[in-house]
Amino acid sequence: MPQIKENFFESILFRFESCSCDCVEDIVHVAPGEEPNRQYKLQAIPMKPLVFAYAAKKGLVRIAPNGTIEESNILGNLISLPNKPMKEMAKFIEENGFLFPIRAGGYEKFDATEVYYIINRLRLTVELMTAANEIHKDYQKIVKLTLSLLFAGDVKIKTDVMEKEYMTCHHPYMDILRTADFGVSYARKQEEFNADYYVVNDSIFGTYKLDTQEYNDIKGGYSIEPGFRDPAFRGVAALYLNLDGTPMERKITDFMFHYFHEVGMVDFSNGMNYFSVPKEENFTNKMKEVLLEIANFIVGEEINANLDGIHPVYDAEKMMPSWKVDSLLCAAYFSIFYLKPDLELYRPCDNPKCGKYFLVRTTTTKIRFCSTECCNCVTQARYRKKKREKESE
Ligand SMILES: [Zn+2]
């Protein structure tokens, strides 16, 4: 086991041991002129052991056998992969091992699309933590990230050596939404009889009057955006009228109802883009406050669902408590579990060729690059561009 020399490693909160992985690509040519099938395969290399450690303010790092930091920004590197070509993922896997335990002594196939999806899920979680804790908040971005995580589908993965399959976080709210009851209770029928609106006990606006005719239109498939059917909005409206859930379930419902209804409907099948220009003026401060609560709740659910592979153990030799971490993905989630986003958060590097996320103090706005190399690279490119423009004048 390597001796850790750096002083800041006195504050290691957990460590994770694994090994390098060989990642190869099989290209199968099916027919002339057609795109070949690409299949990726993995094999663990126990001869190349790896040690990772997490320390506050440093994040998750890989430690060399001589005890120095070999790679300092594992999480920031990992979550930048979905924007990069497959060869970058293969390189990452070779240097840091696979996200999950994998067998040695023979190749095992893996689905790159699923792995990208799992990494992207982690990235959305980190991005939402950042967006919700920035001093100047981009609320539209927070909405988009929150909905992306909440509505993300389940992905499962299992390698030969894993005891049970891994599944991405499943938000229980989505089960409530999918089974929303469109019916109207007896008490609600009385309301219809007495007035042309229902009174909803709303967690954002207190009491809210929902037009009975409008609810019937929504129920019947009427869409806020003509020409589009919004199954999400239809379910949300049904829950808005009828849900007797937990305070958070109510907040998620009330927020989505008012957001879709008064600010703008998003297209779930098209990257959460708006159908038409959102009505920013209807996005009230009270809604923004509730949105932040929801964002933190969703981030919490994503992290908790991924802490399954972490077990407390007692180190009898050192007489100290420690943690056993089952996989690199677990270690990555464990590292954001320890993050204090009011103090430090991950921002993407401003060098378009890099895109790595890096840890920075929340109050800092000046540091925009992950490294001095990236900063120099962008400054030089700018200088060259200016020079070219001058020369061509
Ligand atoms: Zn960079």
Residues whose N, C-alpha, C, O or C-beta is under 5 A from the ligand:
A	BS01	ZN	C349 N351 C354 G355 K356 C370 S371 C374
